[in-house]
Amino acid sequence: MLEVVLDTETTGLSIKEGHRIVEIGCIELKNQIPTSNIFHCYLNPERKVSEKALEVHGYTDVFLSDKKKFIEIANEFLNFIKNKKLIIHNAEFDLGHINNELELLKKEKISKDQVIDTLEIARDKFPGSSISLDALCKRFNIDNSKRSKHSALVDCELLSKVYINLIDQKEPTLNFYENDEKKNNIDLIRKNIYYKKIIKPSLEEIKLHKEFLKKKLKKNYFS
């Protein structure tokens, strides 16, 4: 099963105010494990970045001025996500901005049926609790210390770990590398991947543990 964890950064919140995408990050998952396939690009939004957005991601107008425009990467992006479920935190925001870009190019929009929103999963699992990406990282003991500023690719990396925990995928198949040629391309993702894994004791181990406890209790009682 192939999925894509996706995140965007933008010039601001409101599409109605003409805000555009400045960064897209995608990490492909195969059976919930990141593969070597990554899509990432910074984009020239053809407008100024708002002050609030600049505080969030730090991408200045000067930095973005020589980057590709969405029209130049649209086909490559669509090919990357084709026939794959999209894992997005607060999908309404990211999907809204992506579909706005596609609409400007008169391309077919991405259907909500293609998307799994981890914000909705978290809201159902932890009603009344904070369900921001940072809050979920804290809940699942995922190190998010390098997230001083928002970055689409870093956020995808964190969300891939959060997603595994949200769906209670405790013991995925650890097939990290499909071939040696791809091995060096995915250090960014592999470095801090966190997966839950429950190891159950054997019957023999349980028996030995009970015997140990009996001896310990007996010793403490008579000492």
N, C-alpha and C positions, 0 to 999 in steps of 0.2 A: 504494500500500500504506500503510495507516494502522496506526501503532503508538503505544503510550503508555509513556513512561518514568515509572515510579512509585516513590515512596519514602514511608515513614511514620516518624514518631517516636512513642514510646510512654512509658507511665509506668514501664516496666521490662521485663525480658526474658521472664518466664515467664507464659504464659497461664493455667497451672494455679494460679498465685498471684493470679489476677484482674487482671492488668495489661491496660491498655486503650490505645487509640490517642489521641494528643493532636494529631497533625498529619498531614494527607495532602497530598502534592504530586504533580501529574501534568502532564507536558508531552507534547502530541501531536506525533508525527512523521509526515510524509508523504514517502515515499521517503527516509527517514532524515534529513530536514530538518525542524526545528521549525516548526510552524505558529503561528498566533496563538491557538490553543485551549489554554487552561490551566485546570486545576482545582486549587484550593488552598483549604484551610481549616484553622483551628485548632479543636480540639474539647474540650469539657468531658468528661473521662473519668469523672466521677462517682466519683472516688476520688483519693487522694493520689499525687503523683509521688514515686517513690523517690529517695533521695539520689544514687545512681549515675546515674540517668537525668537528673536535674537538672544534674549535672556535664557530661553529654554535650550536651544541647540548651538548657538554661537556662530552660525554660518552667515558671514557678512555679504553684502552686495558685491564687494570687490572679489571675494573668494568665489562666488557663484558666477561671476560675469563671463568667465571663459569656459564654463561647463556646457555640456550638450543640452539641447532642449528636449522636451518630452517627445516630440515628434520624431526625433532621431533615434530614440531607444524603444519606442512603443512596440514595434514588432518583436524585437528581441525579448522584451519583458513579457509580452503575451505568449510567446512560444515557451518561455520558461515556466509559466504557471498553467499552461494548457493541460486540461484533464486532471488537475490536482486540486485537492481540497486546500483552501487557504486558512491558516490559523492566524487570527488577528485579535489583538486585545483592544476592545472598543472599536469594533468593525465599522460601526456607523460613520465614524470620523474618517478612517483611512479609505474605506470603500467609497465614501462620498467624494473624496478628493480624487481618487483614481478614476472613478466614473466620470467626473467632471472633465478630467484631462482627455479621456476617451471620447466624450461627447464633443469636445472642441475639435477633435480630429474626425468626427463623424464615424467613429468606430463603435462596434457593439459593446454595450456595458457588461460588466461582470455581474452575474446573478448572485443574490444573497444565498441561494441554495448551494453555492460553491464554497461558502464561508462557514467556519466554526469560530464563534466569538467566545474567547476565553473569559471575557468580562461577564458574559451571561452565565457561563458555567460556574464561575467564582461566586456570583450573586446568589445562585441557587444553593451552592454548597455552604456558603458562609453568610447567611442573611444577617444584615445589620453590622457586619464587619467591614473594615476598609479593604477594598479589592483593587487598589491601584497596583501597577506592576511592582513598585517598590515594596508595598505592603505584603504582596504575595511572596516576593523573594524573602522577606523577613520571616514569614510564616513557615516557609519550606527550607529555611537555613541556606539560602542560595546567596553567594557573595555577589553583591551588586556595587561594590566599592568603586569600581571604575566608571560608574554612571554619574559622574559629576555634572555632565551635560548630556542631553538626549542625543543619541546617535542611532540611526535606523538599524545598522548591523549589530551593534552592541545590544540593543533592545530585542532584536530577533534572537540573539544567543541566549539572553535571559529568559525570554518567553518560551523558547524551546524546552528549557528546564522546568519552568513553571507548568507548562502544558502537560509534561510527563506526570507531574505530581497531581495535577487537577483530575486527570483521567485515571489515576491510580494504577498506572502502568509500572508495576513494581520490579519486573525482571525481564527487560527487553533482551533480544538476541544481540550480543555484543559483536556484531560484524562491522567493525569500524572502517575497514578499508576494503574496497572492492578490488583494487589492484595497487601495486607499489607505485605506479606513476602518479597516482592522485594523492599519495600520502603526504607530500610536503605542502600541498595547497590548502590544507584544512587545519593548520595549527591553531588559528584564531578560534575556531569552534571547539576543537578537542581539548584545549588547555584546561578548562574548568567545567566540563560537562558533569552534571550531577544527576544520578539516577537512584531512586530508591530500590533497595534489594533486600528482601526478607529471606533469611536463611533459617530453616526449621531444624531443630535438633533431631537426631535419630533416636529410635527407641532405646538403643544401648546407651546413648549419652544421657537421656532422661533418667534411666535406671541408675547410672553412676552418680548423677547429680542428687537423686533422692537418698542414696546410700551415704553420700558425703554430708548431706544436711542432717541425717540421723546421727552420724558420728559427731558432728559439730554440736548438735543440741545436747547429746549425752555428755559430751566433754564439759560443756558450759554448765550443765545442771549439777555435776558432781564436783566441779572445781571450787 
